[in-house]
Amino acid sequence: MTGKRIITVFGATGQQGGSLARAILEGRGGNGAAGEGFAVRAVTRTPDSDRARELERLGAVIVRADLDDEESLAAAMEGAYGAYLVTNFWEDMSAEHEKAQAAALATAAGHAGVQHAIWSTLEDTRTCIPLDDERMPTLQGSYKVPHFDGKAEADRYFTEAGVPTTFLRTTFYWENLLGAFAPQRAEDGAYELIYPMGDKRLSGIAVDDIGRTALAVFERGTDLIWATVSIAGEHLRLDEMAAALTEALGVTVRHRRMTPDEFRALGFPGADEGGNMFQYYADCEERFTGARDLDAVRALNPALQDFATWLAAHRNRFQWS
């Protein structure tokens, strides 16, 4: 690591953190000499996991820390130039818990003297759909989409702690199509995307491009400190996504239209959260997609993938039942 600036990467065995760690270690950022000036300190709760061992094989230093253990956070960032800070709402689906973890990260980064943090955040949906707006239910007492709104509220922790921060606003991962939001089989044998968005566009991105773009932000030095960088790979209607899936995968995939209320009524854990999220994407489409200028994202990350490119690389990972 001699001569390289250390980036402490939280969630390094997860999706976002893992994508940044790999981008640095494999030299896959935006400037051609990507990652060469940085070393990875990969933070995980499971240093003996296969993913952690793979990062170590690639050259990362593995550090154990837990977002609920403030002392471990400070140690993980000690002496680091930069830090990639991410929380995982979906572990217990509590916005208040996620905010507490973000506050602990901000405090630790401030105490460690981190010179450049990237905080993975999202919009406050209530600026578009206020709490008293009856289009969608209010969740957890004071949120419309808790995993958006909690992160947005946490933005202030970093400014208040004086941590030089870039606020990276992400969006729907296309990798969700391989898991939680995979196409569902219909009675006629076809597969269906059942996101309740009508004909509105969904902003999506490949997880790898979150890491590559984050690396490009670090490479820019101080240029983007205090800036909000909103990213996506492509904005597509669900009918367009279904057609692309059909062509790439050789099975019939269609968009099954339903209302947000029908989606919330599906009853699986997080159905109300997901229904509100998709309704926000749809009802606030112009504002959300407009904040994600694809040309500006591509200027940071020239290798930015569109949906067809991502599909071509991941077609063998789809599981059909």
Salt bridges, closest charged atoms under 4 A:
GLU26 OE1 - ARG28 NE 3.00
GLU54 OE2 - ARG57 NH2 2.54
ASP68 OD1 - HIS97 NE2 2.78
GLU91 OE2 - ARG45 NH2 2.49
ASP92 OD2 - HIS97 ND1 2.48
GLU96 OE2 - LYS99 NZ 3.39
GLU98 OE2 - LYS151 NZ 2.84
GLU123 OE2 - ARG292 NH1 2.66
ASP124 OD1 - ARG126 NE 2.82
ASP133 OD2 - ARG135 NH2 2.73
ASP149 OD2 - ARG126 NE 3.72
GLU153 OE1 - LYS99 NZ 2.58
GLU153 OE2 - ARG126 NH2 2.80
GLU160 OE2 - ARG156 NH1 3.13
GLU175 OE2 - HIS314 NE2 3.91
ASP188 OD2 - ARG254 NH1 2.92
GLU192 OE2 - ARG254 NE 3.10
GLU192 OE1 - ARG256 NH1 3.74
ASP208 OD1 - ARG22 NH2 3.10
ASP208 OD2 - ARG28 NH1 3.78
ASP209 OD1 - ARG212 NH1 3.49
ASP223 OD2 - ARG220 NE 3.32
ASP239 OD1 - HIS255 ND1 3.27
ASP239 OD2 - ARG257 NH2 3.00
ASP261 OD1 - ARG264 NH2 2.69
GLU273 OE2 - HIS147 ND1 2.44
ASP283 OD2 - ARG135 NH1 3.43
GLU285 OE2 - ARG201 NE 2.73
GLU286 OE2 - ARG201 NH2 3.60
